Amino acid sequence: MKKLFRNFRFLIEYFLILLPYLLMRISPHFTLRWFAACVSRGMFLLPSVRKLVTANVRTAFPEFTESKVRLVARKSLYNLVMNMLEFAWMTGVAKRIERWTFISDEVVKKLKSHTSKNERIIFVNPHLGSWEASAVIATHTCNIKMAAIAKVTRNPYLNNLLNKKCREIQGLRIIFSKGAVKETIKALNEGMTIGTLIDQNTRIRDGGIFVNFFGLPVPCSKSPATLWRYAKANNIPAVPLFGTVVRINDRLTAHCEPLSKELVEYASDREIIQELMDISEKYIRKFPEQYLWLYKRFQHIPENVTPRQRKCYPFYSRPASPKFYDRRAKNDNHSEE
């Protein structure tokens, strides 16, 4: 009975999302902007949302005035909604992609210099600008065969709509986070480019690593370095590249940046990931209103922080629990989401 009720609830949720989704697909672009503005204003009125996004902006930019903090926070929410709407709106529609996205000849040349040598690109993307559009531009404009790692949506009907139909219509292969290692390795062996989101709170026990981000240690995925080392060990040509798509004058503009030196010159995975996060921070500082501040990015405080750093973490931060580091560790009084 419980399973039947849950399935019924999933169907209701699916149809509640499906109608707006279909209406949005046939709407003009200005409708998306209007809707995103309305929704983001409503989100900012929610005390819990406003408290989180403003706390994150203050943590990253302590030099901002209070009015600048609130402005960046509101625009960040607008960007989040536009990111979701625009991706679904343009996916599979060539005219819309060509009208609302831009990739320079220099970036295209850079990407093709790798694909022409059969090198697998390991794209490293932060939650900046329109991270969903990165795959759209890569597959449509550069004809890159790409696989991206995504979380499974609990609702199977929405998962099929948002993760399968919406993305695979663009020629993008979706690899779900559960069992992602095996499928990602398979995609690498097939010659595919891999898209990864680096700025997530990946537990150390799950392959995460602490690196500095706006002056504070935060956990990140080290999958770009891990995938490159796997490829190197198996004689598969591969290269990590930083990539992001930011909104400039209402057009989604692609940027791409390589690491500063040859990968074999890096002493450790931490050094590779730190440089990728440094590049991410550089772009976030340039476009702070386009970063995803609605996320507990500074949630986990590592054991070795200085007293000065500890004071700089936002209100929701907690010391990382033993289970954050080791699945077998006994839990203590620290909470962990």
Beta strands, then each sheet from edge to edge (+ up, - down):
strand 1: 101-102
strand 2: 120-125
strand 3: 146-150
strand 4: 172-176
strand 5: 193-197
strand 6: 208-213
strand 7: 216-221
strand 8: 238-248
strand 9: 251-257
strand 10: 300-301
strand 11: 318-319
sheet 1: 1+ 9+ 8- 2- 5- 3- 4-
sheet 2: 6+ 7-
sheet 3: 10+ 11+
end
